[in-house]
């Protein structure tokens, strides 16, 4: 079944991997509980706010990202769209700014894709 969606920023039609990457970006930037009709949707960041950027924080941030990535499913079938393959943190500064690079396998094609998530 072909994936078709709408880009929330432009309103344009998107297809295939663009739908998946859009869903991942949305889930990873939405705190759990923000959507009234989908309280479990999003990333669990409540325990990550206002913490120092140390090793325990980084581990918790990586776990939250990995758990969120694993929840991305096809809305009609409920089947997973991606397989979580790995995460890496790059360029983290003292203020906690940095980049998380996620590796995911797109289940539909078997391709490995890379996503960048800003902290």
Helices and strands as residue ranges (DSSP letters): E 4-6, E 13-15, H 17-28, H 55-69, E 82-90, E 99-106, E 112-118
